[in-house]
Amino acid sequence: MKVFDEKHLKNIVLLGAPKAGKTLLAEDMLFEAGITHRRGTIESKNTVSDYHDIEQERGNSVFATSLHTEWKDYKINIIDTPGFDDFIGEMISSVRVADTCVMVINAQHGVEVGTELVWNYVDRFQKPTIFAINQVDHPKANFDDALESLQKTFGSAVTQMQYPLTTGEGFSAIVDLLKMVMYKFPEGGGKPEKLAIPEAELERANELHNALVEKAAENDEKLMEHYFEKGTLDEDEMREGLKIGMVRHDVFPVFVMSARKNMGSGRMMGFIDNVAPTPQEAQPELSTGGIPVPFDRTQPTCIFIFKTHLEPNLGKLSFFKVITGEIAVGDELINSASGTAERIHQLFIMDGKTRHTIDKLVAGDIGATLKLKDTFTNQTLHAKGHNITIQPIEFPAPRIRTAVVAKSKNDDEKIGEVLHRIHQEDPTIEVAYAKELKQLIISAQGELHLAMCKWYLENVYKLNIEFVTPRISYRETIRRSASAMYRHKKQSGGAGQFGEVHLKIEPYYEGMPEPTEYSVRGKEEIDLEWGGKLVFYNCIVGGVIDARFIPSILKGVMEKMEEGPITGSYVRDVRVMVFDGKMHPVDSNDISFKIAGMMAFKEAFLKSEPQLLEPIYDVEIRLPEEVMGEVMSDLQTRRSLIMGMDGAENFQVIKARTPLAELDRYSTALRSLSQGRANFTQTFAEYAPVPTDHQLKLAKMNHEAAVV
C-alpha cells in the first residue's frame, strides 16, 4: 500500500449518540472513496465496521473500528465509535488520536444527552470538530430545530455550511453555502448533480453565505483585511479561514446528509480533504512532563498504543498512532513503562477485520500490529535512547459493579487471569478481589459493558460464570463510650495462658481533646487503610501489665476491627484506652493478651450503641426534561437525597446523594426510564449512618449467615 507523509494524512473519528447513523456514514465514506463496491446495512449485518460477533448479535457498535479511505491526494483514517456511553473508553481513546471529530447528529432529536457526554472529551482535547446532521430524510426530521439546538449548546462557533431544500421523505437536495451551488441527488442516492440555487432560495442562501464569509474572515487578520477591501472572500480564502478557526476550536462547520441514502457524505469528505487539519496542523501530543511533541518524521520513532483488542484465532491486535519518526517492519522499540523491548513483526492498515499489510508508517498515521508481548493500551513505545512517555488517556471511573463467580471451582484461578487480561485491553473495566467482601468484583461503565465482558468470558475464553450482586462495603463505629474487661485463662498441662485487659472505648472525631480521666503513658494514632482512624492509648500504671504486652493488645483490637461485631465489616473512628489488667508471672504471653484485648474490645463495642455506616455516592444525572418526573420518583424509592437541579440548553441535571446499596443496576433502570436518553456519573462522597430498620435487618442477615 502507498505510504502517505504527515502532510497528506487526515485522522477523523465519528462520534454521536446511539442510532445517530455513524456506522452507515462510515459505509458511505468507504463507498464514495471506492474502497468498497457496495454499502452494507445494520439489518444485513454486513457493514465493514460492526463485524464482531457480539456487535452483529446486538445490532449496535461495541468497539471502535479503524477504517481508511484515499481521497484525491490524502489518506483519511476513520474511526467509527459506539454510541452508548457504556463504551465511553472506546470513544475517548479514539478522540485522543483523531485530529478532527465528526459529531453525527440525529435530525429528529438534535443535541442529545449522549452528544453532550462525548462533547466533554472533544472539548477537553480541543479537537477540531465538524457537525453532521444526519437522517434529514426521516419523516420526523427537523433540520432547523437540530441546528438551533447545536447553536444553543455550542454557541457562535457553530457554522452553517449547508441546508436541505426540504426534509423528510422528500429530501433530495442540499444548498451548499461555501460553493454556492445546489446538489441534487438521484432517487437512490449517490453522485449528485451540481445545479444553480433556485431563485426562491437565493435571498436566504446569500444571507447565510455572507455570514459564512464573515465567520471565515474573523479568524485571521490578513483575511479580515481582504474582506474589508473586497467585501467578500473567494473560496480558497474561506477554506483557509475556516481551517484556522477549526484548529483554534472557534469554528464548528455543519453539514447535512442522509447516510442511509448516501446523500451528502461525499461533499463532507471533500471538505475534510480540503480543510480539516493534517496532524502537523492539529494539536501536538504532550509528554508526561507536559512538553508538546509535534508530529515530526525526522525525530526518533515514538508510537502511542491507544487500543488493544484480542481477536479470536488471531491474537492480540494493538492499534497505535505514530507520534514521531517512522515505524517499519523489523523495528525494535522500548516500552517506556516496563523498559522491555518489542519487535515489530507486522504492520497493518485496518478496514474493520480486513488487514492490509504495509512496510512502514510515518508520524501522524494510524496503524496496527500483532502480538506485542508486554505492551497494552495507554503505553508508549520509543526508539532506544529516545526516552519519552506520551501522556496517558484519563478514563472515567466505573459506574456499575458486579461480583463474578465460576460455576466450576476448576475455573476460579483462570477467571482472575482472564479478567486481568481484559482489563489490560480495556482500562475502563476494573477488576479486584475484595478481601473485605470475599468476592471478585468487576467494575464497568454500564450494563451493556458488563454484558460484553460476560460474552467474552463465555464465548472467547469458554468459562462458565455467573454475575451475582456484590456485597456492600459497610463500616461500623460507635455512638457512645463504654468499658469492658476480659480475662483469658487457659490451662492444658504445662505452660498455660493468662491475660486480663480492662479498656474503655469512645467515638473518635478530629480535634477531640485528649483523655483526662487516665494517665496516658503512650499513644498510637493509626490511619486505617479502609478509612477513618484508631487512636490507642496505653494508660497502664503500676506495672499491672508489662509494657511488652501492650502491642499484643493493640494487635487484638486491630484484628477485631477488621471484622466488626454487627455485620463483619471494618470498624473505624474509635478511641481505645487500656487502663487496667492483670498478668501471670509464668502463663502470661503475647497470644493471651492479644485474645484478651480482642474480646474486651468486642464486649465494649457491643455496649457502645454500635452504628453501621454505608457508602454514599454523589450522583449526577443528565436527562431530557420530559422524563424528569419518572427519574425523580425512582430516586426517591432509592433513599436518595436530592441536592439540586440545574437546567441546561437541551437537558436537565439532577444532583443527588444515594446509598451505594440502592445503585445496583441503576444504569439499566435509568436507560429504561429514559428510553436510553439519560446518563449518570457517580462519585464516592462519604460514609453515613444506616437507618435503624436497615441496620437491624442487615445485622439479622449477618447472624443467620454466620449460623449457617
N, C-alpha and C positions, 0 to 999 in steps of 0.2 A: 504493500500500500504506500501511497505517497506520503512523505514526511513534510508537514507544514511547519514553518518557523513561527516564532512568537508574535510576529506582526500579522499573521494570517490565520489566527485562531479566534474563535468566539465560543465561550462556555456559558450555556444558559441552563436554568433549572425551571421546570414547570411546577407551579405551586397553586394551591387553591383548596377550597372546601370540598367535601365529598360530593360527587356527582356534578362537579363543575365542567368536566369534559377534558381533563388533562391527557388521559391516555389516547383518546381519539384525536386530539390535537397533535400528539406525537406521531400518530399514524399518518395524519395529513402531511406533516413536515417531511417524513421519510419518503412518502409517495411523491410529493412535489419535487424533491431533490433527485428522484429516480433511484433511490436506494432500494425501494420495494416497488413491485409492479401491481400490487393490489392493496387495498386498505382493509385491515382486519376490523372486527367489531367485538364488543364485550360479549354479546349474546352468542357469537360463534366461537368464542374462546380461542381466537387466533390472532390476537394483537401481538406485536413484537415485544412490548414491554411487560405485559401481565402474562408471563409464560410459566411461572412457578405453579406447581400443582395446587398449592393452597390458595393462590390467587384465582385460579380458574374454578376451584371448588366454591369459593366465597363470592366471586363476581366483583371483587374490588381489589385495588392495588394494596399490597402489603409491604413491598420492598421498593426502594428507589432503584430505578433501572437506567443504566447508561446506554446511550444511543449516539449515533453521529450522522451528519449529512455533509455533503460537499456542495456548496452553493457558490457558483461563479469561482472566485479566486480564494474562497475561505472554507476552512473546515469548521463546522458548527457542532460542538459537543452538546448533547442534550441529556438532561437527567429528568426522568419522569418520576414524580414522587407520589406517595399515598396522600389521600385527603383526610383520613381520620387521624385525630391527634393522638390516638394510641401509638401511632408510629412516628411521633414527632422527632425521634432520633434520626430517622431516615431523612426527614426534611431538613433538619438543622445541618447535618453533615453535608448535604447536597448544596444548601445555600452557602455554606462556608467556602466551597471550592468553585462555585459558579462566579462568573464576572457580571452576569446580568440575570435578574429574576423576572420571569414572566408569570404574573399573577392572573390566573384564569378565574373570571367572574361569571357566575350564572346569571343570565339576563332576567331570570324570573325573580331572583332574590336580592341581587346587588351584593353589597358587603355583608357577609355572614360572620357569625362568631368564629368559625374556623379561619376565615380570612384574616381577622384581627389577630388571632393567635400566631399564625405564620408571620404576619407583618412584624410582630415584635422582634423576631430574629432578623428579618430583612433589614429593618431599621437599625438594629444593633450593629450589624456588619456594614451599614451604609452602602448597600448594594444598589447599583443602577437598576431601575425597575420599569417594566412595561406592563400595563393592564390590558388583558384581552377579554372583552365582554363577549362571551360565547353563548350559544343556544338562542340567538336572536330569532331563529326560525320557530321556536316553541310557541304554541298558542297563547301561553301566559307570559311571554317575554315582554318586558317593558324597558327599552333601552334608556329612555330619558330618566326614569327612576333609578336605574342601575348606575348611570353616570352621576346623577345627583348624590347618590349615597357615597360614591367614591370621592366626590368633591367635598362633601361634608366631613368625611372621615379623614382624608389625607390632605385636604387644603388646596391651596392655589397651585401646588406642584402638579396636580392632575391636569394633563394637557391633551385636549381632544385632537386626535389626528383624523378621525373619520366619523361618519354617522350613517346609519342604514336609511335607505329611502323609505322602506316600510319594514315593520317587524311582524312576527307571527309566521303563519304557514305561507304567506305570500312573499317572504323575504327572498330577494334575488339580486339586490343592487346596493352598492356601497359608494357613498360620496367621499372621495379622498381629499383632504384639505391641504396636504403638502403638495401633491402633484396637480391638484385642482382638475381632476377627471372623475368620471363615474365608472366603476367596474360593474359590468352587467354579467351575471353568471348564467350559464345554461341550466336547464331544469335539474339535471342530475349533479350539478356542481362541477368543479374542475377549473380549467383556464377561462378567465373572463374576457369579455370584450372591453376595450377602453373607449368610452363614449364621452361626448360633451355633457356637462352637467345640465340637466333640464332647466329651461327658462324659469319655471316656477320655484326652483331651488337656488337660483343664483344669488339672490339677496342674502339668504341665510348662509350659503357657502362662503360668500365673500366676507361676511361679517366674522365668521369663525376662522377663515383663512387669515384675516388681518390680526386677529387675536393670537393665532399661532405664530405669525411673523414677529409680533411684539415679544412673545414668550421666548422665541429663539434669540432675538436681539439682546434681551436683557442679561444674557449670561456672559457677554464679552464686550469690553469697551470698544474694540475695533468694529465689531458688528453693529453696535449701537450707533457709532458714527456713520456707518454706511446707511443704516436705517434712516437716520435723520437727514442725510444728504439725498437719498433716492426715494424715501417714503415707503420702501419695501426692501425685501431681500430676495435674491434668487434662490433656487432650490438647493444648490450646494452650500450656500451661506446658511440657510436654515438648518441643513443637516449638521453643519459644524456647530452652530449654536445649541441645537438640541443635544448633541453628544456632550458638549461641555456641561450643560445642565444636568444630564443624566449622571455623569461621573461625580458631580457635586451633590447629587441626591436632591436636586432642585426641580427636576423635570421628570414626570412620570407619563410617558405617552400612552394614549388609549386607542386600541384598535377594536374592530368589530368583526365577528365571524360566526360561522356555524361549522364546527368541526365535523359534526355528523354528516353534513352535506358537502364538505370540502369547499367551503366558500370563505375566502378571506385570509386563510393561513399563509398562502404564498406571498401576499403583499407584506404581511408582518415579517416573513423570512427575509424579504428584500430589505426591509428596514433594519433588521438585525445585521444583515450583511454589510449595509452601508453606514450605519450609525452606531449600533451597540459597540461598546469599547472592547478592544482586544485586552489580553492580560497585561500588556505593557501600559495600556492607558487606564486600566482599572486600579483599584486599591491594591497596594502590595500586601503580602503576608507579613506577619510580625513574629519575631523570635520570642522565646520565653522571657527574654530581657526587655521586651517592648521595642526592639530595634526593627525598623522596616526592612523587609527582604524583597527587593524588586525581582520580577521575573526576568532573569538575565542569563542567556545561554552561555555567556563567556565565563561565568563563575563555576567553581567546582559543583558537582552534582549534589542535589538535595531533593528528596521527594517526601510528600506527606501522605500517609495512609488515612483516607477518610472513611473507608468502609471495608468490612471483611465479611465474606459470605461463604458458608460451606455448601458446596454443590455436591449432591449425591453422585457417586461414581466418578467424581472428578477431583475433589479435594478442596482445599482452602483457596478461595479466589480473593486476592487483595486488590482493591481499587485505590488509585493514587493520583495525585496531581504533581507534576514536575514543577518544583519551585525555582530551582536554578540549574544551570548546566544542561546536560543531555544524559539520558539513560539508554543504554544499549544492552542487547543480549550478551551475557557473559560478564557484565559488570559485577564487582563485589562492593557492597555498601555496608556501612556500620549502623547498627541500631543505636540511636543516641540514648535510649533509656537503659539498655542492658549491656551495651558495648560489644554485643555479639555480631559476627559477620553474616551477611545474607548474600548469596549469589543469585543473580537474576538469570534464570534459565530460559524463560519465555516472556514475550511481551505481546499484549493484545490490545486492539481497539474493539470495544464491545458494542453489539447491537442486540440487546436482550440476551438470549442464550447463545447467539452466534458470535464466535470469536474469530477476528481477523488478525492473523499474525503480522507483526511489524518488527523491523530490525532496531529502530530507535525512536525515541520521543524527545522533544525539546521543551525548554522552560515554558510553562503556561498550558501545556497539553495535559489531557486526562487519559489514563490507560489502566491496564490491569495486568497482574502477573499471578502465576500459580505457585502454591506450595512454599511460601516463606515459612521457615521453621518456627521462629520465635518472635514474629512481628505481627502486631494486631492494630485495630482501629485506634487512631489518635497518636500514633507513633511516627517518628521521623527516621528516615534512612539517609545517610550522607556519605560522601566520599571520605576515604581515610585522610586524617589530618585536617579535615574541614569540619570541626566540631560545631554543630548548630542543632538546636531543637526548635521546631516550629510550635508556636503557641497552641496548646491543645484545645479542642472544642469543649465548651462547657455544656453538658447535657442537663436537662431538668431532673429534679428529684422524682422518684416514683409516686404514683397516686393510688395504687392498689396493691394488695399483697395477698398471698395465699400460702398455705403450707402444702408441701408435696410429700407424698409417701409412696413407697413401692408396694405393689401388690404381692411381690415376691421378695423375701429377705435377701435373696441372692443378688438383687439389683440395687441394694441400699448404697453400697460404695460407688457403683457405677453412676448412679444418678448424680451424686455430688460432682464427679469428674466431668460428666457431660454438661451439667449446668454451668460449671466454671468455664467450659469451652464456649458455651452460648453467650455468657457474659463478655468474654473476650471479643466475640463477634459483634455483640450488641450491648454497648455500655449502659443503655437505658434499662436493661434488665439487671437487677442486683440480686445476688444470691448469698445467703449467710445461714450458718447453723446458729440458732438462738439457744444458747446454753440455758438461759432462764426459762424459755418456753419448751425446751427439749423438742424443737421442731426445726426442719429445714424450710426456710422461708424464701419464697420468690417474690420480689417486688417489681412491679412493672407499671406501665403508663395507663393501662385500662384493660377491660375485659377482653377486647379483641387481641390485645398484646399477649395476655395470658393464654388465650386460646391458640394463638400462633405458636407459643412456646410449647404447649402441650402437644400440638400437632407434630412438631419436630421431634419431641421425645418419643412419641409413639410410632411415627411413620418413618423417620430417618434413623433413629437410634434403636428402635424396636424395644422400647422399655414400657412395661405395663405399670402405669402410675395413676394416682388419683389426686385431685386437689381437695383439700379439706380446709375448713375455716380455721384461720390461725388464732392462737390464744392471744390474749391482750397482756401487754407488759404493765401490770398494775404495780403500784408501790404501796407500802404500809408504813404508817407512822403512828404517833400517839397524840392525845389531846390534853392530857394532864400528867402530873408526876405520880409516881408510886415507888414503893420499896419492896424488896423481897430478899429472901435468903434461901440458899440451897446447900445442903450438906451431901456430898458424895462420899459414900463409905462402902468399901468392898473388901471382903476378906475371903480368900480362897486358898489358904495354905501358903506358907512362905510370906513374902512381902505383900502387903495389902495396898489399898488405895484410899486416901483420905484427903478431902479438901472441903472447906466451908467458906462460902462467899456471901457477904451482905452488900447489896448495892442499891442505888436509887437511880431511876431514870426520869428524864424530863424532856418535853418537846424542845427542840433546838430551833433558834432563829438567829439570823445575822444581827450582830450588835448587842446580844443579850449580855447582862452583867455576869461577872464571874461568881461562882457559888460562894456563899459566906458561912453556911452552916457547918462546913467541914474544913479542916486544914488541908490545903492542896499541896501534895508532895511532888506531883508530876502531872503533865498534861500532854495528850496527843490529839491533834486536830487532823482528821483524815477526810480528804475529799474522796468520796466513794465513786468508783468507776461507773456506777449506774445512776449517778446524780445525787445531790444532797450531801450531808455531812454526818460524821460521827465524831463527837468530842468526848474523849475518855480521860477521866481524872483518877489518879492514884491518891486516895485520901487516907491511906493506912497510917496509923500512928502506933507507937509502942511495939512494932515488930510482930504483930499478931499474924501477919502473912509476910513471908520473906519476899524481898524485892524481886528475887529471881523468878517468882511465880506470877508476877503481875503481867508480863507479856502473854503467859498462857491463858490468863483470864480474858485478856483482850482478844486473843485468838478465838476463844469460845464464843464471845459476844459477836465477833465478826462472822463466824460460821452460822450462827442463828440468824444474823441479819441477811444472809444470803437466801434464807428460806423462812420468811415471816410466818407467824402463827396463824394468821387468818386464812390466807389463800396460798401460802408458799411463795409469795412474791418478795422482791427485795425490800428491805427496810431502809428508811432514810430519815435524816434530820432528827437525831436523838442524841441527848447528852447523858452520859453514864458516869456515876460516881461510885467507886468501890471504897467503902468506908470502914468495913469490919470483916472479920472472918476468923478462922482457926486453922491450924495445921498440926500435923503429927510429926515428931522428930524422925520417924522411920518410914511411915506409909505415905507421907505427902510427896507428890511428884507433879510433873508438868501436866500429864493427862488428867489427874484428879482435879486440878484447878481449872483446866480447860472445860471439863464437863460441868463442874460446879458453876463456873461463870456463865456457860451457855444456858443452863437450866434456871439459874437465878434471873437472867435477863428475860427468858421466856415467861416466867411467872410474873415478873414486874410488868412486862409488856401487856399481858392479858388483863392486868388490873388498871391499866393507864388509859382506858377508853380508846382502844385501837381504832384507827381511821384508815380506811382503804382509799388510795388516790388512783385516779385514772388519767391516762394521757388525753389532753385536749388539743385539738388542732384548729388553727385558723384556716377557714375555708373561704375561697373567693370564687364565686360562680358568675360566669358571663353568659347571658341568655337573652333571647328575644323577649320583648315586653309581653307578648301575648301568652307566654307560658309562665309568667311570674307567679300567678295565683297557685297553680299546681305545685310548683317547686317550693314556694314558701310553706304551703300546707305540709308537704313531705318533710321539710326541715324541722317543723315543729314536732312531728312524730319521732324525730331522731334526737330529742333533747337538746336541740340547738338553741343558742342564744344569738339573736340577730344583732349584729354590731353596727350595721348601717347599709344603706342602699344608695347607689350613685347612678345617674343617667348618663349614658354615652350617646353618640350620634344614632347608632342603629341597634343598640342593645342596652341591656341593664346589667348592673353589677351588684350582686348581693354578697355582703361580708358577714360571716357567721363564725361562731365558735362551737365546735361539735366534738363530742367524745369519739375517740377512735373506734370504740366498740360499736358505734352507730354508723360508721362509714364503710362497713364491709359491703363490697359490691355496689358502692354508691354510683360509680361511673355507669353501671348498667341501668340503674334506676333513673339517673338523670338523662341518659340517652333516650330511654323510653318516654319519659315525661315531656321531653323537648323535641321529639322526633329527630334526634341526632344533631340539633342545632345549638346545644349548650355545651360548655366545657367548664372544668373547675381545676383549681390548684389547691393543695393542702400543705400546710407548714406546721410543724410542731410548735405549740405555744407554751404549754405548762402542764403540770400535774395538778389536778383539782380534786376535792373530796367527792367520793361517790355518794349519791343519795342513800339514805339509811336502808330503804327497802331493797335496793340493788345490792348493797353490801351484805345484808343478811342472806339474800339469795345466792350470792357468789360464795359466801362462807359455807353455806349448806352444801352447795355443789362440790366444793373442795373437800369437805368432810366425807361426803358419800364416795367420792373418788378414792380417797385415802383408805376407806374401809374396804372397798372392792379390791 
